[in-house]
């Protein structure tokens, strides 16, 4: 502190305590903004979004114990089923490969299953309870 | 007190200006920190259709409109490559691989992108010892037709006739694929030959698009074209490498992943027998065909590759499905920066380098 004062008196000061105050304030502001953007990302429940050709058809809340079947006039061969264990799956489709049905049940946020020939897509969103390590960005 | 001191301090004019400038500089720095925190916003989108799969896009962008611009670019590029490399469909005004097949026997003028892909394909044939061969379309077509029809009507499932396969296999010599760079043409000198770029086209296209994104200024993002993952930089939101789950080909107690890896600026691609297959007389026939036998490969259930280049990762994962693990490890001497994981039943093995990517839990 004494050294600091000496420097001040020496008139070679580039960095005064007032500047430091501003700097600290700005850093605190930055941190607050950072934390805010972080926490607002978290939501509590996972949902399955069903798209056809990029258009959102249905948002399915994946509630434990709830089972339901979805059919769509736009493509009658497609049957999607929501299961009690908070998963969802393509049950049938008239596509040649049946890749959609073979994908099985999906439930983790970020998971998706698609019927490409029929342009159907199911995407899981939200942050369900995840154990560390299962929180992957992609699957290869 | 300090405030008062700074006011009463008798600074010379220039030092005062200098310190004021310095303060402004610090302030700018702090604001930049702010902005970069806000800029760490990730945007996500799906493109359904190109390469008969779903492509998931994650990019870090300043705002939605900036992301939309990149997303549109990716979507257009995916469709463009899809059309160029398609062997089943014609598109108005597009000369694609199907055009070359349709006009087998004569020279076909085509775009630089097609010439590049075919050149890469010829290289792949050589490096894989003929195992991944873009010239074996005639054989693959028989299997493709059997798979499509057998899946659509399981009661009438069938496998290709062995004699027909042998006959088709006589028209698969890569030497009959001729590229003329000067004229910009491709010629299949064997008129009964067909090209099939299915084993390499998707990874190749993803790599080209990722390179374009880097040129467009993307520092962090990722593309996942149906399990063909290519990441740029790291996951800026988490400030960590990208975390990729290696798909477990079995629905068993091991869970969805056989392993989890952390990667930066890499591609991760898995080839497996569990997604595209059909069943005939209780037996499963996968889509990866061994040119040595003209039958589906049965060496492994899945092979995953980590490489810098997505085209190489895609090609290599298919190649390694078509040889034993020992042969594969030998081949890897030619691919120094590529790391591999093999799944055979409940046995999972990997190269030493792959272990280094495995996420610490």
Interface residues (C-beta under 8 A of the other chain):
Chain A: X8 X11 X12 X13 X14 X15 X16 X17 X18 X19 X22 X23 X26 X27 X29 X30 X33 X34 X37 X41 X51 X53 X54 X96 X97 X98 X99 X102 X104 X108 X112 X114 X116 X117 X119 X120 X121 X123 X132 X133 X134 X135 X136 X137 X138 X139 X140
Chain B: X2 X3 X5 X6 X9 X10 X11 X12 X15 X18 X19 X22 X23 X26 X27 X30 X31 X33 X34 X37 X38 X40 X41 X46 X48 X49 X52 X53 X54 X56 X58 X147 X148 X151 X152 X222 X224 X227 X228 X229 X231 X235 X237 X242 X243 X244 X245 X246 X247 X251 X255 X256 X257 X260 X268 X269 X270 X274 X275 X276 X304 X359 X361
